[in-house]
Amino acid sequence: RYELNHGQAVTVGMDLANYISWQLGYLREREFCAMHDVLTVNMPDFHFKSAAIKAYLSILSRDKKNEGSMLGCILTQGMGRMFKIQIPMDRQLKVWIGDYFRWAEQGFQTGRQP
């Protein structure tokens, strides 16, 4: 049995993609925050475990959108402005994902951003 239903998992993935979009400079912080606020309506009501980050990264590394060691992502430049991109599954990306999940582990309650 999974702790997230499919819709919640998709919502978390969308929020994480928006966070990565912000970190890469495709979104402004206020845009990320506004989009995050909309998505929190469907966020799960449990706290993520940062210990699961390694397992999550392992799952991401096997995604069908990937090309070699590049992570296939759908990122955004704002509401309705999505695009596909391959980004390196490097240390920096892992740091951002870790930051996002540590923020999620706290229930997104410690300020507006990770």
N, C-alpha and C positions, 0 to 999 in steps of 0.2 A: 504494500500500500504506500502511495506517495503522500508526502505532506502537503503538496500543492496540487490543486486541480489544474487542468490544462490552461484555462483562461488566466489564472493567476500567474502561472509560469510564463505565459506569453507577455503579460503585463510587466513582470519583473524584467524580462528580456528587453522589452521596449524601453523601460526606464534606464536600464544599464546602457543600452545603445545611445540614448539621449545624453547620458553622463559622459560617455566616451566621445560623442560628438562635441560636447562642451570642452572637454579636455584637449581635443585636437584643434579647437578654434573654429569649428563650424557653427557653434551656437554661442550666444552670449549667456552669461550666468542667469540673468533674469528670465531669459527664454527657457533655460533648463528648469528653473524653479517653477515657472508657470506650468510647464508640461508635466513636471513631477506632481504638482498639486492636483492636476486632472487625473493622472494615473493612480494616485493613492486611493481613489474610490474603490478600485478593484485589487488593492494590495492585500496580501494575506495578513491575517491578524495574529500571526506568530512571529517570533524573532528568528532571523536567520542565524546560522552558526558559522562563524568565520572559520572554524576548523574544516568546514566543507569546501573551502576555496580550492584546495588541490583537486578534489573530485570534480568540481565544476570546471576547472581548467582542463582536466583530462577529457571531459565530455565535449567541451568546446573544440578541443583539438581534433575531434573526429567528426565534426559537423560536415554535412554534405556540401555546403557552400565554400568550404576551404579549398585552396589550391596550394599544394605542398605545405610549407610551413607558414603560409599566410592565412589569416583568419578572414573568412568571408563575412562581411557585415553589411547591414542596411542601416545607414546613419542618416542624420537629418541636418538641414540648414535652416530649419524652422517648420512650423506647422504645414504639413502637406508637401514639404520639399525634401523628399527622401531620395537617397541614391545608394547604389551598391559600390562597395570598395573592398579591396583586399588590404589588410593591415598586418604588419608583422606581429607574430605571437611572441613578442620580446619581453624583456624585463619590465619596461615602462608600462606596457599594457597590463601585465600581471599586477603591478603596483596599483594601477587605477582600479582594476577589478577587486583587488583586496580592499582598497579604501572604500569602494562602494559597498561591499558586503559587510565591512565592519560598521559602517554607518547604518546599514539595514539591520544588523544584529542589535543595534540600540533602538530599533523601532523607528528609525528616521526622526528621532526626537531631539537630537542634540544640535539644533540649528537647522538651517535650510540646506546645508550641503555637507558632503563628506569632508 
